[in-house]
Amino acid sequence: MNYIIGLGNPGDDYKNTRHNTGRIILELIAKANDFSDWEMSSKAKALMATGKIGKVKTTFILPDNFMNRSGASLPYFVKSKKDLNQMVVIYDDLDLPIGKMKISYKKSSGGHRGLESIIKAFKSEEFIRIRVGISPSTPSGKLKKPSGEQAVEKQILGKFKDSEIAALKKLSKKINEAIAMILEEGREKAMSLFN
């Protein structure tokens, strides 16, 4: 079984915030692949849906914990090292501009609390990540990453503008293709083609 995880915070207060990018992208991909029967696993404290991406059976998971407790939900689903290697985590990244994504594997958390929680839960970094940009950029495409704790918090907890949501919707199609390639042909091929 393959597991695609979308990180974010639960509740309407956080809907469409940049820190919820993983959830937003996963919900867009779920819709594109006709994953519509979300159910709450109260034991795992996560929303889940099962279906196929291409020909590959996949479970989509939205942890229903706050970001810094994301890892608490996942061991209910991901029970072995093999499962962990078939897990893809989608999350927000300040080091990339809005509209850009990057696939990585077996890297540190880079200070992302949701990722830290997952690494701690599994005592391993051996899973695939899809980092999705949430920082503004100049018209020429240069990254304008916020600096300082207050500026960073304002950026990640701020709501997406309509134009940014449109960019995310467009990017979700590319991420969907990347996930299909990861599942069917392996992460190396997807990384070489999509990074």
KADAFEN-V27465 format. One record per residue. N is the residue number from 1. OMEGA is omega in whole degrees, 0 to 359 (* if undefined). D_FIRST is the distance of its C-alpha to the first C-alpha in Angstrom with 1 decimal. Layout:
n: <N,N>
omega: <OMEGA,OMEGA>
d_first: <D_FIRST,D_FIRST>
This chain:
n: <1,2,3,4,5,6,7,8,9,10,11,12,13,14,15,16,17,18,19,20,21,22,23,24,25,26,27,28,29,30,31,32,33,34,35,36,37,38,39,40,41,42,43,44,45,46,47,48,49,50,51,52,53,54,55,56,57,58,59,60,61,62,63,64,65,66,67,68,69,70,71,72,73,74,75,76,77,78,79,80,81,82,83,84,85,86,87,88,89,90,91,92,93,94,95,96,97,98,99,100,101,102,103,104,105,106,107,108,109,110,111,112,113,114,115,116,117,118,119,120,121,122,123,124,125,126,127,128,129,130,131,132,133,134,135,136,137,138,139,140,141,142,143,144,145,146,147,148,149,150,151,152,153,154,155,156,157,158,159,160,161,162,163,164,165,166,167,168,169,170,171,172,173,174,175,176,177,178,179,180,181,182,183,184,185,186,187,188,189,190,191,192,193,194,195>
omega: <176,184,176,186,175,184,178,177,179,173,183,180,185,181,179,171,183,179,179,183,180,178,182,181,181,179,176,179,178,180,180,181,179,171,185,184,176,174,181,172,183,178,182,186,180,170,179,175,181,178,181,166,190,180,188,178,188,173,175,182,172,178,182,174,172,188,185,175,183,184,183,183,196,180,175,181,187,192,183,178,178,177,181,178,179,179,178,181,179,182,182,180,179,182,178,177,177,180,180,178,177,177,175,182,173,178,177,182,183,179,179,188,178,179,176,180,180,179,179,181,183,185,183,174,187,173,184,177,168,181,183,185,177,180,176,176,178,177,179,176,180,182,175,183,178,177,184,186,182,180,179,181,179,180,186,181,177,180,175,171,180,181,179,176,178,178,177,179,178,181,181,178,178,179,176,178,180,179,178,179,178,184,186,187,176,184,183,181,180,180,181,183,188,181,*>
d_first: <0.0,3.8,6.6,10.1,13.0,16.5,19.3,22.6,25.0,25.1,28.2,30.5,32.5,29.8,28.8,29.2,30.0,29.0,27.1,24.8,23.9,20.1,20.1,22.4,20.4,17.1,19.2,20.8,17.6,16.4,19.8,19.8,16.6,18.0,15.6,18.5,17.7,17.2,17.7,18.8,17.2,20.6,19.3,17.0,19.5,17.1,16.7,13.4,12.6,9.9,10.6,10.4,11.7,13.7,12.0,8.4,6.4,6.0,7.3,10.7,12.5,16.3,17.7,20.9,22.7,25.1,24.1,25.3,23.2,19.8,18.3,19.4,16.6,13.5,13.7,13.3,9.6,9.0,10.6,10.9,12.1,9.3,6.9,10.0,10.4,7.3,8.9,11.6,14.6,17.3,20.7,24.5,26.6,30.4,30.7,29.8,31.8,30.6,29.1,27.6,24.2,23.1,19.9,20.0,18.3,19.5,22.4,24.4,24.2,27.4,28.6,26.0,25.8,22.3,21.0,23.3,22.0,18.3,19.8,21.9,19.2,17.2,20.4,18.8,18.9,16.1,13.9,14.5,16.9,18.4,21.9,23.8,27.6,29.7,33.1,36.0,37.5,41.0,41.9,41.7,38.1,38.9,36.8,38.6,36.6,38.2,39.7,40.7,38.9,40.3,39.6,36.0,35.5,37.3,35.1,31.7,32.8,34.7,33.7,32.8,35.6,35.2,35.4,32.6,30.3,31.2,30.2,26.8,26.3,27.2,25.0,21.9,22.2,22.1,19.2,17.3,18.3,17.4,13.8,13.7,15.3,13.1,10.0,12.3,15.0,14.2,15.5,19.0,19.7,18.7,20.8,23.7,23.7,23.1,24.8>
